[in-house]
């Protein structure tokens, strides 16, 4: 074989190697640099994650021996099944496994919600809440709910105060208020506390055109939302708290359109996550 033929043969082999290399797939959750394209619709999920202990305590029950497998299960549910642009978390635990201290290496926001660009973890006061988003969050506010005082009494409220996270987002170039909430439950007055709190939230955001309220409402009665013109992802037919066969978790929107509502059954928490698409009407 002549020298020229050998050179051509080697060049063909090299070109074949170059064009056979696969480019890495772009992650759905990878933050983009520069100006972000305005989305006409977003996927929002809400999940009471049960402190990683199925809601039985405020401390994670995940053991060192099951840490890797559990982390894979949670990540698969969030990133492969739910695939949200924004996820609202109730009964959030700052650490995925182990003791809640600053030196713990298993910080939840870093190892479980690392694919989200914007992270809001509320204070440990009452029930901790968190928001994770790949859409920009503006004007963060922690707002104390006063409606519970009417039936629980001031002393009880001081020990079990309920706040919600409020922030601004943009959908299709339109501003919307996003709220992450977990309403308190009273054994003495079941259902009444929640109605006072829902009434308070509706009144607070009455003047806004577009509102998204998501979380654990601790009730099946969403009639006040319907009367106020809200659309519900969960009309009461979707069970999110299986042990009591109840529809405690919901997403209520005003001035927006809901579609593709799903509940994902899982044993990772005592609640099932709820997810839907939201766009401007």
PyMOL commands that set and color helices and strands:
alter all, ss='L'
color gray80, all
select helices_A, chain A and resi 3-20+50-52+64-82+108-111+149-152+154-159+192-204+223-227
alter helices_A, ss='H'
color red, helices_A
select strands_A, chain A and resi 41-48+86-90+118-121+129-133+138-144+163-171+174-182+211-216+231-232+249-254+256-264+273-280
alter strands_A, ss='S'
color yellow, strands_A
deselect
rebuild
show_as cartoon
